[in-house]
Amino acid sequence: MELNTNIITTAPLDSASVVLLRDSAQGMQVLLLRRHQASNVLGGAYVFPGGKLDAADQSPGLLAQLSQDIGTLHQRLAEPDLSAERAAGLFVAAIREAFEECRILLGQTSDDSPDLQALQDALASGQSWSEAFQNLSLRLSTDTLVPWTRWITPRQSSVTHKRFDTRFFITRVPEGQTAEHDNHETTEALWITPREALVRYWDHQIELAPPQIMGLVQLGRHQNTQSALTEAQSRRPPVVEPEPFDQDGVRTICYPGDPRHSVARSAFPGPTRLMFKNKRFEPELGLAALLGQD
């Protein structure tokens, strides 16, 4: 992973990402997608499905087909300064990105659902996501999509040349659906336990960006999907604004709860800072800190 040292002057782009979970014989697993190596944002890294908010995600016609009204979604997102339409649009963006990047359609219970097949046929014919949903009169299921965390890229970004204001949602993958990478933006779909993902990262087998590292640390505290969902439902999504600084010539990113951060209260368990060493981000106490053994 290459370190970016530029100051970004543009405003952060609203975006949404969805953390898909499932229970398995190995324990709770999370879906990671490997971004295409040629991507200009985190090329080659393993990420949660997601992308920027589109104008069509907030169209009146599409918002009218949500399983919950926009007032309810605005309240659930817990961002009073955001318009209700934009808040609801972020739920739409999360659902759309999950489908576009890994063919998971929230609210459907199997790969052979008539609605899922009809949507795939409509998109294959050239219709946009918004057009297909409205023409087919499909419902967008938001009930099981739980706001989890909000990450805002600092102006002095470390891993990308763009700024994002990303709302991470968490949900259980619908029963009977199979995740598939799109071979365009993503080249691999990987179901893996949070602990195994962190170990593979530490062994230089996969690349992860800081939001994914810290997200996996947080997920690693849960034994099953219900535990993770219950915890997310019990609180407001914490706002994470990483604050970078240089320490002895080493780029370091600190998070809420760190002595160097402007917010004293921790946003999540685990280490409160990561240092850019060995061409990746590492906590001061190494792998043990990521696995909750510190």
C-alpha positions in Angstrom: 0.0 0.0 0.0 1.4 3.4 -1.0 1.2 6.4 1.4 -0.6 9.5 0.1 0.8 12.7 1.6 -1.2 15.3 -0.3 -3.7 17.7 1.2 -7.2 17.2 -0.3 -9.0 20.5 -0.8 -12.4 19.1 -2.0 -15.3 18.4 0.2 -15.9 14.7 1.2 -18.3 12.8 -1.1 -21.3 11.2 0.6 -21.0 7.4 0.3 -22.4 4.2 1.8 -20.8 0.8 2.5 -22.5 -2.3 3.8 -20.9 -4.9 6.0 -22.5 -8.3 5.2 -22.3 -11.0 7.9 -23.1 -14.7 8.1 -22.7 -17.4 10.7 -20.7 -20.5 9.7 -19.0 -23.5 11.2 -15.9 -21.4 11.5 -17.8 -18.7 13.4 -19.1 -15.3 12.2 -17.8 -14.4 8.8 -17.8 -11.1 6.9 -17.7 -10.5 3.2 -14.7 -8.7 1.8 -14.3 -7.8 -1.9 -10.9 -7.3 -3.5 -10.9 -4.1 -5.5 -9.5 -4.3 -9.1 -5.8 -3.6 -9.1 -6.3 -0.8 -11.6 -8.8 1.0 -9.5 -7.8 4.6 -8.6 -9.3 4.1 -5.1 -7.7 1.4 -2.9 -6.7 -0.8 -5.9 -6.0 -4.3 -4.8 -7.2 -3.8 -1.3 -10.0 -5.9 0.4 -13.0 -3.7 1.3 -16.6 -3.9 2.3 -19.0 -3.4 -0.7 -19.8 0.3 -1.1 -19.6 3.5 -3.2 -20.6 7.1 -3.5 -24.2 8.3 -3.2 -25.8 8.9 -6.6 -28.4 11.6 -7.4 -30.8 8.8 -8.5 -30.6 7.2 -5.0 -32.6 10.2 -3.8 -35.2 10.3 -6.6 -38.8 10.7 -5.3 -39.9 7.6 -7.3 -37.3 5.4 -5.8 -37.8 6.7 -2.3 -41.5 5.9 -2.6 -40.6 2.2 -2.9 -38.7 1.9 0.3 -40.0 -0.5 3.0 -39.7 2.3 5.5 -40.7 5.9 5.2 -37.9 8.5 4.8 -38.7 10.0 8.2 -38.0 6.7 9.9 -34.8 6.3 8.0 -33.7 9.8 8.8 -34.2 9.0 12.5 -32.4 5.7 12.3 -29.3 7.3 10.6 -29.2 9.8 13.5 -27.8 12.7 11.5 -30.2 15.6 12.2 -28.3 18.0 10.0 -28.9 15.8 7.0 -32.1 16.1 5.0 -34.5 13.2 5.2 -34.3 12.5 1.5 -30.5 12.4 1.6 -30.5 10.1 4.7 -32.9 7.7 2.9 -30.8 7.9 -0.2 -27.8 6.6 1.7 -29.8 3.5 2.6 -30.6 3.1 -1.1 -27.0 3.6 -2.0 -25.9 0.8 0.4 -28.5 -1.6 -1.1 -27.6 -0.7 -4.7 -23.8 -1.0 -4.1 -24.3 -4.4 -2.5 -26.1 -5.6 -5.5 -23.8 -4.0 -8.1 -20.6 -5.2 -6.5 -21.5 -8.7 -5.2 -25.0 -9.5 -6.5 -26.6 -9.5 -3.1 -30.1 -8.0 -3.0 -31.2 -7.3 0.6 -34.8 -8.3 1.3 -34.8 -11.3 -1.0 -34.4 -14.8 0.4 -32.8 -16.8 -2.5 -30.8 -16.5 -5.7 -33.8 -17.7 -7.7 -36.3 -15.1 -6.4 -38.6 -13.9 -9.2 -37.9 -10.3 -8.2 -34.1 -10.8 -8.3 -34.3 -12.5 -11.7 -36.5 -9.7 -13.0 -34.1 -7.1 -11.8 -31.1 -8.8 -13.4 -33.0 -9.0 -16.7 -34.0 -5.4 -16.6 -30.4 -4.2 -15.8 -29.1 -6.5 -18.6 -31.5 -4.8 -21.0 -29.8 -1.4 -20.3 -32.2 0.0 -17.7 -30.6 1.9 -14.8 -31.0 0.7 -11.2 -33.6 3.4 -10.5 -35.5 2.8 -13.7 -35.6 -1.0 -13.2 -36.9 -0.8 -9.6 -39.6 1.7 -10.6 -40.6 -0.1 -13.7 -40.9 -3.4 -11.9 -42.6 -1.8 -8.8 -40.1 -3.6 -6.5 -39.7 -2.8 -2.9 -36.3 -1.7 -1.4 -36.0 -3.5 2.0 -34.3 -1.3 4.5 -35.6 -2.9 7.7 -32.6 -5.2 8.4 -30.0 -2.6 7.3 -28.5 -1.2 10.6 -26.4 2.0 10.7 -23.0 1.0 12.2 -20.3 3.7 11.9 -19.5 6.9 10.0 -16.0 7.6 8.8 -14.9 11.0 7.4 -11.7 11.1 5.4 -9.3 13.7 6.8 -7.9 16.5 4.5 -4.5 14.9 4.9 -5.6 11.5 3.6 -3.2 8.6 3.9 -4.5 6.0 1.4 -6.6 7.8 -1.2 -6.6 11.0 -3.3 -10.3 11.6 -2.6 -12.3 12.4 0.6 -15.4 10.4 1.6 -18.1 10.8 4.2 -19.0 7.1 4.4 -21.9 5.6 6.4 -21.2 2.0 7.1 -24.3 -0.2 7.5 -24.3 -3.7 8.9 -26.7 -6.6 8.1 -27.0 -10.4 7.8 -26.7 -11.7 4.3 -30.1 -12.9 3.0 -30.5 -16.7 3.3 -30.0 -18.5 0.1 -28.1 -15.8 -1.8 -24.6 -16.2 -3.1 -22.1 -13.4 -3.3 -20.3 -13.0 -6.6 -17.6 -10.4 -7.5 -18.5 -8.3 -10.6 -15.1 -8.8 -12.4 -15.1 -5.1 -13.1 -14.7 -3.1 -9.9 -13.9 -6.2 -7.8 -12.0 -9.4 -8.6 -12.7 -11.6 -5.6 -15.4 -12.2 -3.1 -14.1 -13.6 0.2 -16.1 -14.8 3.2 -13.7 -14.8 6.2 -13.8 -14.5 9.9 -12.6 -11.1 11.2 -9.8 -12.8 13.1 -8.5 -14.7 10.1 -8.7 -11.6 7.9 -6.5 -9.7 10.4 -4.0 -12.5 10.6 -3.8 -12.7 6.9 -3.3 -9.0 6.7 -0.5 -9.2 9.3 1.1 -12.0 7.2 1.1 -9.7 4.1 -1.4 -12.0 2.3 -4.1 -9.3 1.9 -4.2 -5.5 1.9 -6.6 -3.6 4.1 -7.3 0.1 4.5 -7.6 1.6 8.1 -11.5 1.7 8.1 -11.5 -2.1 7.2 -8.8 -2.9 9.8 -10.6 -1.1 12.6 -14.0 -2.5 11.4 -12.6 -6.0 11.6 -11.2 -5.3 15.0 -14.7 -4.3 16.1 -16.3 -7.3 14.5 -13.8 -9.6 16.1 -15.3 -9.0 19.5 -18.5 -10.8 18.5 -19.1 -14.5 18.3 -22.1 -14.4 16.0 -24.1 -12.1 13.7 -26.9 -11.5 16.2 -24.3 -10.2 18.7 -22.9 -7.7 16.2 -26.4 -6.5 15.1 -27.6 -6.1 18.6 -24.6 -4.0 19.6 -25.1 -1.8 16.5 -28.8 -1.4 17.3 -28.1 -0.3 20.9 -26.3 2.9 20.1 -25.9 5.8 17.7 -23.3 5.3 14.9 -20.1 6.8 16.2 -18.5 9.5 14.0 -14.9 8.7 13.2 -12.7 11.5 12.0 -9.1 10.2 11.9 -6.4 12.7 12.8 -3.1 12.1 11.1 0.3 13.3 12.4 3.9 12.5 12.0 5.7 10.8 15.0 9.5 10.4 14.6 9.1 10.6 10.9 6.3 7.9 10.8 2.8 8.8 9.6 0.4 8.0 12.4 -3.4 8.1 12.4 -5.2 8.4 15.7 -8.8 7.8 16.5 -11.3 9.0 19.1 -10.1 8.1 22.6 -6.4 8.5 21.7 -4.4 11.1 23.8 -3.6 13.0 20.6 -7.2 13.0 19.2 -9.5 15.9 19.8 -12.3 13.6 20.9 -11.6 12.0 24.3 -14.3 9.2 24.1 -13.4 6.1 22.2 -15.5 5.2 19.2 -14.8 1.5 19.2 -12.7 -1.1 21.0 -9.1 -1.9 20.1 -6.0 0.3 19.4 -6.6 4.1 19.1 -3.8 4.7 16.6 -2.2 3.0 13.6 1.3 3.8 12.2 2.4 3.4 8.6 5.3 0.9 8.8 6.4 -1.8 6.3 4.2 -0.2 3.6 1.0 -0.8 5.7 -0.7 0.4 8.9 0.1 -1.3 12.1 -0.8 -0.7 15.8 2.0 0.0 18.3 1.5 -3.4 20.0 1.3 -5.4 16.8 -1.1 -8.2 15.9 -2.1 -8.8 19.5 -3.7 -5.4 19.6 -5.8 -6.2 16.5 -6.9 -9.5 18.0 -7.9 -8.0 21.4 -5.0 -9.6 23.2 -3.4 -6.4 24.3 
